[in-house]
Amino acid sequence: MRNTIATLMLAFALGIAATAGAEVLSGIAAVVNDEIITIRELNNEYDMVAKDVEKKEGPLSAEAAKKLRSDVLNSLVDKTLVRQKIKELTSSYRRMRSGSLSRR
């Protein structure tokens, strides 16, 4: 489900850029709970990954570039979800620890 939403948002953002005849430098690529992944973040990550892939495998075809961009977006969504979960668990742990310490 999250992959579908993220992909639709990316397609929408890229569609706007193509329609406007200008490159979108910043905008929303995806929303993960309450955090935004910007198009700029996606572009930066994609550029780094694409350079590595092209060094190893040569130039990317249009289809391969599209798939890689989708994979990069999914990776950013996954990283955001993991970061959010770590934050949630850390907060829960701290609350639990402070509660157990106050009972001593």
Secondary structure, DSSP 4 states (H G I P E B T S, - for coil): -HHHHHHHHHHHHHHHHHHHTS---SSEEEEETTEEEEHHHHHHHHHHHHHHHHHHH-SPPHHHHHHHHHHHHHHHHHHHHHHHHHHHHHHHHHHHHHHHHHT-
